[in-house]
Amino acid sequence: MTPHPQLPPGSISLAPEALNRLLPMHVLVDGKGIIAHAGPTVAKIHPGQGLIGRRFFDVFAPRRPRHTEDLEEICFLAGGKFTLRMCDAASTPLIATAVCPASGAGVLVNLSFGIAVVEAVARFRLAGSDFAATDLTLEMLYLVEANAAAMAESRMLNERLHGAKIEAEAEALSDMLTGLQNRRALDQMLSRMIARGMPFTLMHLDLDFFKQVNDTLGHAAGDLVLKEVARILLDETRDEDVVARVGGDEFVIIANGLTDYSRLRAIAGRLIRRLEEPVPYGDCAARISASIGMAVSTHYTAVDAATLMHDADVALYASKARGRACFSFHAPGMEEPEEAVSDVSLV
């Protein structure tokens, strides 16, 4: 190294243990540029590497200034401040300050991660004890941790709010007792399917003899029956169909893409037969049936939700008028229940 004037006398001599405590990221380099001592944090970020006896610039690559690797010269350039990078896979950046002790025993280099400290702490698993007690890095780390905790709490709050919103929306579109979709959800789905020009059949189903269940066995039995009805309707329909409870004992099914009369007859007949199966309630059995009215969207030149619901309702009351426990198809232009086309063979 090129000889330079030394710092004025009067400096304090420190034992290595004291130096390690004050400057845990220091490196002592002898006059030949060889590492003579390394602080505990420097050793920690070089696990399994023997630093003592290695050339300083083989461990730390210079960034600025690049024109010299003379540490004593660096001590007198820009106040002894320079930048390095570790010779590791991440090329971890470092800020360094070099001073030449008055004893003339080489150069003392103190290192810092600078703005890369957060990544370095995570990469090398550093703790507060790896930094000097007066190092502002500790304050920065505390701020980073506090910010991370606040962000995590904010994310959790947002997730809870989002979950509550989804739950509220689901409840707003669901029937609380049966879990089926409600009238609002039905209207939305019906409007969407009409807007997309999708073919479907609207099935309006009303329970027969349900009032007698409530009157003789009580509302708890009635609620049990409604839940069982919902289960059967879901069991007999497809995932792409819509099943909604639109009134006390009224249900609507949108059979998506299904307009074939033979298949619709089979479905309606099967629904009625299953709904007529007794529902056990204590020592008793609740017995109901169902009437169904159907309106097929492909029978209309211009499909309108209100008209379709009205026509399915007309067909439903035609089934009621014919003795219940049956299903009817509405034909376009037929407004009176007695003119509806009816099928009654459901044994």
DRENDO-1510 file (C-alpha; in Angstrom, 1 decimal, always signed):
<recs>
REC; n; res; u; v; w
REC; 1; MET; +0.0; +0.0; +0.0 .
REC; 2; THR; +1.1; +3.6; -0.6 .
REC; 3; PRO; +2.2; +5.2; +2.8 .
REC; 4; HIS; +0.1; +8.1; +3.9 .
REC; 5; PRO; +0.2; +10.4; +7.0 .
REC; 6; GLN; -1.4; +8.8; +10.0 .
REC; 7; LEU; -4.1; +10.2; +12.2 .
REC; 8; PRO; -2.9; +12.4; +15.0 .
REC; 9; PRO; -1.9; +10.7; +18.3 .
REC; 10; GLY; -4.2; +10.4; +21.2 .
REC; 11; SER; -6.5; +7.7; +19.9 .
REC; 12; ILE; -8.0; +5.2; +22.3 .
REC; 13; SER; -6.8; +1.6; +22.2 .
REC; 14; LEU; -9.7; -0.9; +22.3 .
REC; 15; ALA; -9.6; -4.6; +23.1 .
REC; 16; PRO; -11.2; -6.8; +20.3 .
REC; 17; GLU; -14.2; -7.6; +22.6 .
REC; 18; ALA; -14.9; -3.9; +23.0 .
REC; 19; LEU; -14.5; -3.3; +19.3 .
REC; 20; ASN; -16.9; -6.2; +18.5 .
REC; 21; ARG; -19.5; -4.6; +20.8 .
REC; 22; LEU; -19.2; -1.1; +19.4 .
REC; 23; LEU; -18.7; -2.1; +15.8 .
REC; 24; PRO; -20.1; -5.6; +15.2 .
REC; 25; MET; -19.7; -5.1; +11.4 .
REC; 26; HIS; -16.1; -4.0; +11.4 .
REC; 27; VAL; -13.1; -5.5; +9.6 .
REC; 28; LEU; -9.5; -4.9; +10.5 .
REC; 29; VAL; -7.2; -5.1; +7.5 .
REC; 30; ASP; -3.4; -5.2; +7.8 .
REC; 31; GLY; -0.9; -3.2; +5.7 .
REC; 32; LYS; -1.0; -5.9; +3.0 .
REC; 33; GLY; -4.7; -5.8; +2.6 .
REC; 34; ILE; -5.3; -9.1; +4.5 .
REC; 35; ILE; -8.2; -9.4; +7.0 .
REC; 36; ALA; -6.7; -9.7; +10.5 .
REC; 37; HIS; -10.0; -9.5; +12.4 .
REC; 38; ALA; -13.7; -9.5; +11.6 .
REC; 39; GLY; -16.6; -8.4; +13.8 .
REC; 40; PRO; -19.2; -11.0; +14.8 .
REC; 41; THR; -21.9; -9.8; +12.4 .
REC; 42; VAL; -19.4; -9.8; +9.5 .
REC; 43; ALA; -18.6; -13.4; +10.4 .
REC; 44; LYS; -22.3; -14.3; +10.7 .
REC; 45; ILE; -23.1; -13.1; +7.2 .
REC; 46; HIS; -20.2; -15.3; +5.9 .
REC; 47; PRO; -21.2; -18.6; +7.5 .
REC; 48; GLY; -18.6; -21.4; +7.1 .
REC; 49; GLN; -16.1; -19.1; +5.6 .
REC; 50; GLY; -12.8; -18.4; +7.3 .
REC; 51; LEU; -12.3; -14.7; +6.8 .
REC; 52; ILE; -9.0; -14.3; +8.7 .
REC; 53; GLY; -6.1; -14.4; +6.4 .
REC; 54; ARG; -8.1; -13.7; +3.2 .
REC; 55; ARG; -7.5; -10.7; +1.0 .
REC; 56; PHE; -10.2; -8.0; +1.8 .
REC; 57; PHE; -11.1; -7.3; -1.8 .
REC; 58; ASP; -11.5; -11.1; -2.5 .
REC; 59; VAL; -14.3; -11.0; +0.1 .
REC; 60; PHE; -15.8; -7.6; -0.7 .
REC; 61; ALA; -15.8; -6.4; -4.3 .
REC; 62; PRO; -15.4; -2.6; -4.7 .
REC; 63; ARG; -18.2; -0.6; -6.3 .
REC; 64; ARG; -17.1; +3.0; -5.8 .
REC; 65; PRO; -14.4; +4.1; -6.2 .
REC; 66; ARG; -13.3; +1.5; -8.6 .
REC; 67; HIS; -10.0; +2.9; -9.6 .
REC; 68; THR; -8.2; +1.7; -6.4 .
REC; 69; GLU; -8.0; -1.2; -4.0 .
REC; 70; ASP; -5.7; +0.7; -1.7 .
REC; 71; LEU; -7.6; +1.0; +1.6 .
REC; 72; GLU; -5.2; +3.6; +3.0 .
REC; 73; GLU; -5.8; +5.7; -0.1 .
REC; 74; ILE; -9.5; +5.3; +0.3 .
REC; 75; CYS; -9.2; +6.6; +3.9 .
REC; 76; PHE; -8.3; +10.0; +2.5 .
REC; 77; LEU; -10.8; +10.0; -0.4 .
REC; 78; ALA; -14.3; +11.4; +0.2 .
REC; 79; GLY; -13.8; +11.1; +4.0 .
REC; 80; GLY; -13.0; +7.4; +3.8 .
REC; 81; LYS; -16.5; +6.5; +2.6 .
REC; 82; PHE; -16.9; +3.9; -0.2 .
REC; 83; THR; -19.3; +1.2; -1.4 .
REC; 84; LEU; -18.8; -2.5; -1.8 .
REC; 85; ARG; -20.8; -5.6; -2.6 .
REC; 86; MET; -20.4; -9.0; -1.0 .
REC; 87; CYS; -19.1; -11.8; -3.2 .
REC; 88; ASP; -22.3; -13.9; -2.6 .
REC; 89; ALA; -25.1; -15.0; -4.8 .
REC; 90; ALA; -27.2; -11.9; -4.1 .
REC; 91; SER; -24.3; -9.5; -4.5 .
REC; 92; THR; -25.4; -7.8; -1.3 .
REC; 93; PRO; -24.6; -4.1; -1.3 .
REC; 94; LEU; -22.7; -2.5; +1.5 .
REC; 95; ILE; -21.7; +1.0; +2.6 .
REC; 96; ALA; -18.2; +1.2; +4.2 .
REC; 97; THR; -16.2; +3.8; +6.1 .
REC; 98; ALA; -12.4; +3.3; +6.5 .
REC; 99; VAL; -10.0; +5.0; +8.9 .
REC; 100; CYS; -6.3; +4.5; +9.5 .
REC; 101; PRO; -5.6; +4.0; +13.2 .
REC; 102; ALA; -2.9; +6.2; +14.7 .
REC; 103; SER; -1.0; +3.1; +15.6 .
REC; 104; GLY; -0.4; +2.5; +11.9 .
REC; 105; ALA; -1.7; -1.0; +12.2 .
REC; 106; GLY; -3.5; -1.2; +8.8 .
REC; 107; VAL; -7.1; +0.0; +8.3 .
REC; 108; LEU; -10.3; -0.2; +10.2 .
REC; 109; VAL; -13.4; -0.7; +8.0 .
REC; 110; ASN; -16.9; -0.4; +9.4 .
REC; 111; LEU; -19.7; -1.8; +7.2 .
REC; 112; SER; -23.4; -1.1; +6.9 .
REC; 113; PHE; -26.2; -2.5; +4.8 .
REC; 114; GLY; -27.7; +0.9; +4.2 .
REC; 115; ILE; -31.1; +0.8; +2.6 .
REC; 116; ALA; -30.7; -2.9; +1.9 .
REC; 117; VAL; -30.8; -3.7; +5.6 .
REC; 118; VAL; -34.4; -5.2; +5.5 .
REC; 119; GLU; -33.5; -7.7; +2.8 .
REC; 120; ALA; -30.2; -8.5; +4.6 .
REC; 121; VAL; -31.9; -9.1; +7.9 .
REC; 122; ALA; -34.2; -11.6; +6.3 .
REC; 123; ARG; -31.5; -13.2; +4.1 .
REC; 124; PHE; -28.9; -13.7; +6.9 .
REC; 125; ARG; -31.5; -14.1; +9.7 .
REC; 126; LEU; -30.0; -11.2; +11.7 .
REC; 127; ALA; -31.4; -9.9; +15.0 .
REC; 128; GLY; -31.1; -6.7; +17.0 .
REC; 129; SER; -28.2; -8.1; +18.9 .
REC; 130; ASP; -26.2; -8.3; +15.6 .
REC; 131; PHE; -26.1; -4.5; +15.4 .
REC; 132; ALA; -24.6; -1.8; +17.6 .
REC; 133; ALA; -27.0; -0.6; +20.3 .
REC; 134; THR; -26.8; +3.0; +18.9 .
REC; 135; ASP; -27.2; +1.9; +15.3 .
REC; 136; LEU; -30.1; +3.7; +13.6 .
REC; 137; THR; -30.7; +0.4; +11.8 .
REC; 138; LEU; -32.4; -0.9; +14.9 .
REC; 139; GLU; -34.9; +2.0; +14.8 .
REC; 140; MET; -35.5; +1.4; +11.1 .
REC; 141; LEU; -36.1; -2.3; +11.7 .
REC; 142; TYR; -38.6; -1.5; +14.5 .
REC; 143; LEU; -40.4; +0.9; +12.1 .
REC; 144; VAL; -40.4; -1.8; +9.4 .
REC; 145; GLU; -41.7; -4.4; +11.8 .
REC; 146; ALA; -44.4; -2.0; +13.0 .
REC; 147; ASN; -45.4; -1.2; +9.5 .
REC; 148; ALA; -45.5; -4.9; +8.5 .
REC; 149; ALA; -47.7; -5.6; +11.6 .
REC; 150; ALA; -50.0; -2.7; +10.7 .
REC; 151; MET; -50.1; -3.9; +7.0 .
REC; 152; ALA; -50.9; -7.4; +8.2 .
REC; 153; GLU; -53.6; -6.2; +10.5 .
REC; 154; SER; -55.0; -4.1; +7.6 .
REC; 155; ARG; -55.0; -7.1; +5.3 .
REC; 156; MET; -56.7; -9.2; +7.9 .
REC; 157; LEU; -59.3; -6.5; +8.4 .
REC; 158; ASN; -59.9; -6.1; +4.7 .
REC; 159; GLU; -60.2; -9.9; +4.4 .
REC; 160; ARG; -62.8; -9.9; +7.2 .
REC; 161; LEU; -64.7; -7.1; +5.6 .
REC; 162; HIS; -64.6; -8.8; +2.2 .
REC; 163; GLY; -65.8; -12.0; +3.8 .
REC; 164; ALA; -68.5; -10.2; +5.6 .
REC; 165; LYS; -69.5; -8.5; +2.4 .
REC; 166; ILE; -69.7; -11.8; +0.6 .
REC; 167; GLU; -71.6; -13.3; +3.4 .
REC; 168; ALA; -74.0; -10.4; +3.5 .
REC; 169; GLU; -74.5; -10.6; -0.3 .
REC; 170; ALA; -75.1; -14.3; -0.1 .
REC; 171; GLU; -77.6; -13.8; +2.7 .
REC; 172; ALA; -79.3; -11.1; +0.7 .
REC; 173; LEU; -79.7; -13.6; -2.2 .
REC; 174; SER; -80.5; -16.6; -0.1 .
REC; 175; ASP; -83.6; -17.9; +1.8 .
REC; 176; MET; -82.6; -18.1; +5.4 .
REC; 177; LEU; -84.6; -21.2; +6.2 .
REC; 178; THR; -83.9; -23.5; +3.3 .
REC; 179; GLY; -80.6; -22.1; +1.9 .
REC; 180; LEU; -82.2; -21.8; -1.5 .
REC; 181; GLN; -81.9; -18.7; -3.6 .
REC; 182; ASN; -84.6; -16.1; -2.9 .
REC; 183; ARG; -86.8; -14.0; -5.1 .
REC; 184; ARG; -84.2; -11.3; -5.6 .
REC; 185; ALA; -81.6; -13.9; -6.8 .
REC; 186; LEU; -84.2; -15.4; -9.0 .
REC; 187; ASP; -85.0; -12.1; -10.7 .
REC; 188; GLN; -81.4; -11.4; -11.3 .
REC; 189; MET; -80.7; -14.8; -12.8 .
REC; 190; LEU; -83.9; -14.7; -14.9 .
REC; 191; SER; -83.0; -11.2; -16.3 .
REC; 192; ARG; -79.4; -12.4; -17.1 .
REC; 193; MET; -80.6; -15.5; -18.9 .
REC; 194; ILE; -83.1; -13.5; -21.0 .
REC; 195; ALA; -80.5; -10.9; -21.9 .
REC; 196; ARG; -78.2; -13.7; -23.1 .
REC; 197; GLY; -80.9; -15.3; -25.1 .
REC; 198; MET; -80.6; -18.6; -23.3 .
REC; 199; PRO; -83.4; -21.2; -23.7 .
REC; 200; PHE; -85.0; -22.4; -20.4 .
REC; 201; THR; -88.2; -23.5; -18.8 .
REC; 202; LEU; -89.7; -21.8; -15.7 .
REC; 203; MET; -91.3; -24.2; -13.3 .
REC; 204; HIS; -93.5; -22.6; -10.6 .
REC; 205; LEU; -94.2; -25.1; -7.8 .
REC; 206; ASP; -96.7; -24.7; -5.0 .
REC; 207; LEU; -97.0; -27.2; -2.1 .
REC; 208; ASP; -100.4; -28.9; -1.6 .
REC; 209; PHE; -101.7; -29.5; +1.9 .
REC; 210; PHE; -98.9; -27.6; +3.5 .
REC; 211; LYS; -101.3; -25.5; +5.5 .
REC; 212; GLN; -102.7; -28.6; +7.1 .
REC; 213; VAL; -99.2; -29.6; +8.3 .
REC; 214; ASN; -98.7; -26.2; +10.0 .
REC; 215; ASP; -102.2; -26.3; +11.5 .
REC; 216; THR; -102.0; -29.9; +12.8 .
REC; 217; LEU; -98.3; -30.4; +13.6 .
REC; 218; GLY; -97.1; -26.9; +14.2 .
REC; 219; HIS; -94.7; -24.5; +12.5 .
REC; 220; ALA; -91.7; -26.5; +13.5 .
REC; 221; ALA; -93.0; -29.4; +11.5 .
REC; 222; GLY; -93.7; -27.0; +8.6 .
REC; 223; ASP; -90.1; -25.7; +8.7 .
REC; 224; LEU; -88.8; -29.3; +8.6 .
REC; 225; VAL; -91.0; -30.0; +5.6 .
REC; 226; LEU; -89.7; -26.9; +3.8 .
REC; 227; LYS; -86.1; -27.9; +4.4 .
REC; 228; GLU; -86.9; -31.4; +3.1 .
REC; 229; VAL; -88.6; -29.9; +0.0 .
REC; 230; ALA; -85.5; -27.8; -0.7 .
REC; 231; ARG; -83.3; -30.9; -0.4 .
REC; 232; ILE; -85.5; -32.8; -2.9 .
REC; 233; LEU; -85.6; -30.0; -5.3 .
REC; 234; LEU; -81.8; -29.6; -5.3 .
REC; 235; ASP; -81.4; -33.4; -5.5 .
REC; 236; GLU; -83.6; -33.6; -8.6 .
REC; 237; THR; -82.1; -30.6; -10.5 .
REC; 238; ARG; -78.7; -30.0; -12.0 .
REC; 239; ASP; -75.9; -27.6; -10.9 .
REC; 240; GLU; -76.7; -25.3; -13.8 .
REC; 241; ASP; -80.4; -25.0; -12.8 .
REC; 242; VAL; -81.7; -22.3; -10.4 .
REC; 243; VAL; -83.9; -23.3; -7.4 .
REC; 244; ALA; -85.5; -20.5; -5.4 .
REC; 245; ARG; -88.0; -20.2; -2.7 .
REC; 246; VAL; -90.2; -17.2; -3.6 .
REC; 247; GLY; -92.9; -17.5; -0.9 .
REC; 248; GLY; -94.0; -19.4; +2.1 .
REC; 249; ASP; -94.7; -22.6; +0.3 .
REC; 250; GLU; -93.9; -21.5; -3.3 .
REC; 251; PHE; -90.8; -22.4; -5.3 .
REC; 252; VAL; -89.5; -21.7; -8.7 .
REC; 253; ILE; -87.1; -23.7; -10.8 .
REC; 254; ILE; -85.3; -22.4; -13.9 .
REC; 255; ALA; -84.3; -25.5; -15.9 .
REC; 256; ASN; -81.4; -24.0; -17.9 .
REC; 257; GLY; -81.3; -25.1; -21.5 .
REC; 258; LEU; -84.1; -27.6; -21.0 .
REC; 259; THR; -87.2; -27.1; -23.2 .
REC; 260; ASP; -88.0; -30.7; -24.3 .
REC; 261; TYR; -91.6; -31.6; -23.1 .
REC; 262; SER; -90.8; -35.3; -22.5 .
REC; 263; ARG; -87.9; -34.5; -20.2 .
REC; 264; LEU; -89.8; -31.8; -18.4 .
REC; 265; ARG; -92.8; -34.2; -17.9 .
REC; 266; ALA; -90.4; -36.7; -16.4 .
REC; 267; ILE; -88.8; -34.2; -14.1 .
REC; 268; ALA; -92.1; -32.7; -12.9 .
REC; 269; GLY; -93.6; -36.2; -12.3 .
REC; 270; ARG; -90.5; -37.3; -10.4 .
REC; 271; LEU; -90.6; -34.1; -8.2 .
REC; 272; ILE; -94.3; -34.7; -7.3 .
REC; 273; ARG; -93.8; -38.3; -6.4 .
REC; 274; ARG; -90.8; -37.6; -4.2 .
REC; 275; LEU; -92.6; -34.7; -2.5 .
REC; 276; GLU; -95.5; -37.0; -1.6 .
REC; 277; GLU; -93.2; -39.2; +0.4 .
REC; 278; PRO; -94.1; -38.8; +4.2 .
REC; 279; VAL; -91.7; -36.6; +6.2 .
REC; 280; PRO; -91.2; -38.1; +9.7 .
REC; 281; TYR; -91.8; -35.7; +12.5 .
REC; 282; GLY; -91.6; -37.2; +16.0 .
REC; 283; ASP; -94.2; -39.9; +16.2 .
REC; 284; CYS; -96.1; -38.5; +13.3 .
REC; 285; ALA; -95.6; -38.0; +9.5 .
REC; 286; ALA; -96.1; -34.9; +7.6 .
REC; 287; ARG; -97.7; -35.4; +4.2 .
REC; 288; ILE; -97.8; -33.0; +1.3 .
REC; 289; SER; -97.9; -32.9; -2.5 .
REC; 290; ALA; -97.2; -30.3; -5.1 .
REC; 291; SER; -98.8; -28.6; -8.1 .
REC; 292; ILE; -96.5; -27.3; -10.9 .
REC; 293; GLY; -97.0; -24.8; -13.7 .
REC; 294; MET; -94.4; -24.5; -16.5 .
REC; 295; ALA; -93.7; -21.9; -19.1 .
REC; 296; VAL; -91.1; -22.6; -21.9 .
REC; 297; SER; -89.1; -19.6; -23.1 .
REC; 298; THR; -88.8; -20.9; -26.7 .
REC; 299; HIS; -92.6; -20.4; -27.1 .
REC; 300; TYR; -92.2; -16.7; -27.0 .
REC; 301; THR; -91.0; -14.3; -29.8 .
REC; 302; ALA; -89.9; -11.8; -27.2 .
REC; 303; VAL; -89.2; -13.3; -23.8 .
REC; 304; ASP; -90.2; -11.1; -20.8 .
REC; 305; ALA; -89.6; -12.1; -17.2 .
REC; 306; ALA; -92.9; -10.7; -15.9 .
REC; 307; THR; -94.9; -12.4; -18.7 .
REC; 308; LEU; -93.1; -15.7; -18.2 .
REC; 309; MET; -93.7; -15.6; -14.4 .
REC; 310; HIS; -97.4; -14.8; -15.0 .
REC; 311; ASP; -97.8; -17.6; -17.5 .
REC; 312; ALA; -96.1; -20.1; -15.2 .
REC; 313; ASP; -98.5; -18.9; -12.5 .
REC; 314; VAL; -101.5; -19.4; -14.8 .
REC; 315; ALA; -100.4; -22.9; -15.6 .
REC; 316; LEU; -99.8; -23.6; -11.8 .
REC; 317; TYR; -103.4; -22.6; -11.0 .
REC; 318; ALA; -104.6; -24.8; -13.8 .
REC; 319; SER; -103.0; -27.7; -12.0 .
REC; 320; LYS; -104.6; -26.6; -8.8 .
REC; 321; ALA; -108.0; -26.5; -10.5 .
REC; 322; ARG; -107.6; -30.0; -11.9 .
REC; 323; GLY; -107.3; -31.5; -8.4 .
REC; 324; ARG; -103.7; -30.7; -7.4 .
REC; 325; ALA; -100.7; -33.0; -7.4 .
REC; 326; CYS; -100.2; -32.5; -11.1 .
REC; 327; PHE; -98.4; -30.3; -13.6 .
REC; 328; SER; -99.4; -28.1; -16.6 .
REC; 329; PHE; -97.7; -26.4; -19.5 .
REC; 330; HIS; -98.7; -22.9; -20.5 .
REC; 331; ALA; -99.3; -22.2; -24.2 .
REC; 332; PRO; -98.6; -18.7; -25.4 .
REC; 333; GLY; -101.8; -16.7; -25.7 .
REC; 334; MET; -103.7; -18.7; -23.2 .
REC; 335; GLU; -104.5; -16.4; -20.2 .
REC; 336; GLU; -107.2; -18.3; -18.4 .
REC; 337; PRO; -106.2; -21.3; -16.2 .
REC; 338; GLU; -108.9; -23.5; -17.7 .
REC; 339; GLU; -107.2; -23.1; -21.2 .
REC; 340; ALA; -103.8; -24.3; -20.0 .
REC; 341; VAL; -102.5; -27.6; -21.4 .
REC; 342; SER; -102.4; -30.1; -18.6 .
REC; 343; ASP; -100.8; -33.4; -17.8 .
REC; 344; VAL; -102.3; -35.3; -14.8 .
REC; 345; SER; -100.8; -38.9; -15.0 .
REC; 346; LEU; -98.5; -38.8; -12.0 .
REC; 347; VAL; -99.0; -42.0; -10.1 .
</recs>
